[in-house]
Amino acid sequence: MIRRLVPFVLIALAAPCLQAQQELVLTAETSAFDGKTKDNVLRGNARATDGITLITADEIRLNSETATITAIGHAVFTRLEIRLLADKIVIRRSDQSFTAERVRFGAHPYYAEAAAASGTLKEISLTRATVTYGEPGPWQPTFLADQIIYVPGQRLRSENVRVGIGHAQPLPFTRFQQDLKQPFVAFTTFNGGFRSSLGAFAEAGLQRPTAPQLRLGGDLGIYSARGVMFGPSGSYGRVDGPTSDPALRGYLRTGYINDHGDKKFDTLGRPVPENRGYVEWQHEQKLAENLSLTAQLNWWKDSEILRDFRPRAFFPLQEPDTFVEATYAGANTLVSLFARFQPNSFQRVQERLPELRFDLLPLSIGNGFYERFNASVAVLREDPPLGGPRLSSNRLDAYYSLSRPFTHGDWLSFSPVAGARVTHYVNSTGITGTSTTTRTLGEVGFDAALRSSATWDYKNSLWKIDGLRHLLTPRMTYRYIPEAGKGAGHIAAIDRRTFATYLPPLSLGDQRNLDDLTATNTLRIGFDNTLQTRDAVYGSRDLLTFNIANDFRFQRAPGERDVSAVHTELALAPAAWVSVDVYQSFAPQSFTLREFNSGITLRDGAVWSARFSNNFLRGEIQDYQLDARVRLNETYDALSRLHYDARNRRFNEQAYGLAQNLGNTWLVSYIVSLYSGPRRESHFGLNVQIQARGF
């Protein structure tokens, strides 16, 4: 049958039913007029569109008196990201509202089925509805409700909801709200298994949406060899404006346990107490356009609480930190108020109670000169947990420098630098009683760089190389600070030097060990190398970077050599499937290797990946690691982790397991772990963990 265009008079009558400002085009295989209902009836692939909205159905009826469009039989309503399928859809011209029967509704990433739907394109009400996150399946998060209100692109809310997975919804929620500008976060977690130090264990967490940006709940852990750990938890977040950047976000986790197992000793050699607990809180907030607030609280009753019960959270950050910081970013300035606290009795913390700091970033002042300035006032405290002198001081500090870059073309730059730093200490205690002192230091020096490049028209389709460019930049940095160590006997060394294997900052304004300075007369020489090729997406791609540097000390602190260790860094990424990284330092006097860390990563897309790495620090560390993952099929991945200690000739850790993908929504990991050597962790562990994936 030949499809024909419905007469234009029908277009004029029905157009306001969809979009008053757009012309409506109607097509069908047949058209007729129903004298009883006063409807113009289109049948057979009936279609109505205004360019933005599209309606298709077995039959579309248009009523010129009531200005309604009724779509019957396999009715589909599509507008932008909204797609609604129903047995029947009625759209009213007067208020742009609609009703629908036996609805299937989708707006990525949500899918819903309901007995009926009504509302407008600004707010949709679903009756007796089931909502699924993602495509419906046996493992997808779902919830049932008598009524659900959906505001496209804004929020989804309901009351008296039952939440669950697939066809099972065992969890009753009095209220459910989801801000659609925020990612959908799983509000249930589960972990279980066996560890010889904990016994058989099961851990679960539940957070219930109580407001559009707030979830409250708790965590529960049951350990056959230790007891029961429980505590409240929560998370929150808010997005303001058209961007997806959060204006407010944070979370809270707590736990308490009366531990009746083998608790051993803490980091200070003290017995771990029976009553144990922790509080972890993180907060980020954008207070204004240029003003942000960051806060973090980590209170541990003992040093081993997270190591024993939450090792995944402990090992990335083994020294808990508690601070709050507000930062204002101006056009060329930074103003910050920072406080660091010591809530834990087992660790030594350089407290700031608080520190107010102002930074003027390098600024041109004319005639080629640039100035830099920073100043701070800080109340410093340090109270050793095992006793000893309590250190404290009130410190005022200011630094100012001038530099004058000289350039020749684009290949040479030379920038002399002169600066001064004045630090005033009030009531500095803990060294030789209480003292007040002022230290004035000066520095002179320069920063120089020589830039050169060469290109070759080399092509290699296998490695996707389209030409080569080599960038070579020799650098020289010199600083002379002759009296940096003066006044040391009257200053409580709170901000002091810490162990590090890398080259330290040379500039007087960049040194953080302000209370523990030594005289400096140092020349640093380095060579930066980069090998690049053209890239169709990014313009260029780094194939190889190789940097080398060391210091020549004309004035030395006790224990220092006149020539420092030579430090080299190498990163090689010739193709997407391979990358190599190397760091090493060696003593040039004896060609003794001091430190060597390396890694090579191989991957074949999502099929398999492996990383081989090592860490070597003379007299301290010599270990090797292998992390591998192999895709067995669409559901299962095999994974392994091996950690070998060459100094003690043992495997510190062996882990073997499977990762199961359930409906592209959940990732279930089954891990068997074996440990060797003296340590708190179990010698054997079996762990089953369920993680949310993709939302």
Number of C-alpha atoms within 10 A of each C-alpha: 6 6 13 12 12 19 12 12 9 16 17 13 17 26 23 20 21 24 17 13 9 14 16 24 20 23 21 23 16 18 20 12 14 11 8 6 11 14 21 18 19 25 18 17 15 24 22 24 21 18 12 12 16 18 23 24 26 18 22 30 23 25 20 17 10 14 17 25 25 22 28 22 15 14 24 23 19 16 14 9 10 15 16 21 23 25 18 21 28 18 22 20 20 11 11 17 19 20 19 25 19 17 24 23 21 20 16 13 12 15 19 23 22 24 16 21 27 19 18 16 14 12 15 19 19 26 20 14 22 23 23 22 19 21 18 17 16 13 17 21 22 24 26 25 21 15 20 26 19 22 17 15 14 13 16 19 19 21 17 15 21 19 21 19 17 15 17 15 15 11 14 16 17 13 17 23 21 22 20 17 17 17 12 13 14 15 16 17 15 17 17 19 19 19 21 13 21 21 18 18 20 19 19 16 18 20 20 21 22 16 15 19 17 20 22 18 19 19 21 18 22 19 22 16 17 19 16 19 20 18 18 18 21 21 22 17 20 18 18 12 8 7 9 12 13 16 18 18 18 18 18 18 18 21 23 19 19 14 19 14 15 12 17 12 15 15 12 11 9 11 12 19 15 13 12 17 20 18 17 17 18 18 18 19 18 19 14 10 9 12 15 18 19 17 18 19 20 21 20 21 19 22 22 21 21 18 15 15 18 11 14 10 11 16 11 8 9 13 12 18 16 20 19 18 18 18 19 17 14 12 8 10 15 16 19 19 19 20 20 22 19 22 16 18 16 19 17 14 22 19 22 20 17 19 20 19 19 18 19 17 15 16 14 14 10 8 7 10 15 17 19 17 20 19 18 18 19 21 18 22 23 22 18 15 14 10 7 9 11 14 19 25 24 19 21 19 19 19 21 18 20 20 22 17 15 14 14 9 7 9 12 14 16 19 17 16 20 18 21 18 20 15 19 18 23 17 17 24 22 20 17 11 10 15 17 15 14 15 17 16 17 18 22 20 20 19 17 19 18 17 14 13 13 10 13 11 10 11 13 9 7 7 10 14 19 18 15 19 20 18 15 18 20 17 18 18 20 22 20 22 23 16 16 22 17 16 15 15 11 20 28 27 23 20 17 14 15 7 5 7 13 12 14 11 10 20 19 25 19 11 16 13 14 18 21 19 22 19 15 23 19 21 19 19 16 19 17 17 17 18 20 20 23 16 14 8 7 7 8 14 18 18 18 19 18 18 18 18 20 20 23 17 17 13 16 16 13 6 6 10 16 15 18 19 25 20 22 19 17 17 20 17 17 19 14 12 12 16 18 18 18 17 18 21 24 17 16 13 11 7 11 12 16 17 21 19 18 18 18 18 18 17 17 12 9 10 12 16 18 19 18 16 19 19 18 18 16 12 9 9 16 19 20 19 20 18 16 19 20 19 16 13 11 10 14 17 19 19 21 18 17 18 19 19 19 14 11 12 10 14 18 20 18 18 18 16 19 21 22 19 18 19 16 17 19 19 18 20 21 18 19 19 19 18 18 16 13 9 9 13 19 18 17 17 20 19 18 18 17 19 16 16 15 13 13
